[in-house]
Amino acid sequence: MKTISKKVLFVASVMLFVMSSMVCAGQEPTAKSDGIFPEGRLAPAKFFTGKAWVTGLVANDSVFTTAAGSVFFEAGARSNWHLHPSGQLLIVTSGVGYHQIKGQPIEIIWKGDVVKCPPDVLHWHGASKDSSMSHIYILPNTEKGMVEWKGSVTDEEYANID
């Protein structure tokens, strides 16, 4: 019993130390993400509507030629239209979101869904109107390029769910 209590006290002390160190360094503990990764950095407004946070998970390099990360979208947040020279895989880790390939209807995506965005195909993705959404993105064959950003998804396009 004493050993368990000491372990719990130790873990709690370490967590308190880490959190107070973050606050002293000017960093707030992350609390918005309901996924398995921290919320990361606020995504640039020139590529996203609403608030989204990006966390890099696998840095691009010449050995694996793959980049991966996690994105947390607040309800209503979405990416601009964009494409990837080698395509993109999305693994939805929490919430409910939307995905659309240009010229096709919006697809509702749920926790556990895997979405394949084909190479050089214009698309967007983000949270639904009423729910946040997190996903892991995987960009293969990055030697061909990573992303080409296009224009914003308009409110009319976003609201066009059949």
Disulfide bonds with the S-S distance in Angstrom:
none
